[in-house]
């Protein structure tokens, strides 16, 4: 009988699916934004501000940024797990990536709702 030693956290299928879903969310957002910009292209800062004063566009934009951060996290985590073999270095880089992505998510909220 073969005894398999399981290591890791079995991210495979879940991460693959999450990256595809987040990519679809980002693609739909970009198509939606392109359509909005084609219908009513803003020509100055006031027009851009008016465009993003719509609550629905802020929420959809925030969902885009959350999808982008999640997509980036999965990709960066997989790259670091594959290519950085020193545990301490990999953990440090994981923490730095997480902190960076959290900073960008909070910054996007600040930009969208300020």
C-alpha positions, 0 to 999 in steps of 0.5 A: 500500500502506498502512503501519500504524505500530504503537504501544503494547503491544497490551494490548486483548484480553488486558486485556479478558479478564483483567478479565473473568476477575478479575471472575469470580474475585471474584464466585465468592469473594463468593458463596462467602464469603456462603454460608460466612457464611450457614451459620455467621455469626461473632458476635465477633472470636474467631469471625471469627478461627476462620473465617479460620484455615482454610487454604483460606479464607486461600488463596481470600481471597488469590486474591481480593486478587490478582485485585482488585489485577490488576483494579485495575491494568488499569483504572487503567493504561488510565485513565492511558493514556487521560487523562494525556498528559504522559509523566512524569506518567503514568509517575509515576502508574503507579509510584505505582499499582503501589507502592500495589497491591503494598503492599496485596497484601503487607498482605493476606498479613500480615492473612491469615497473622498 
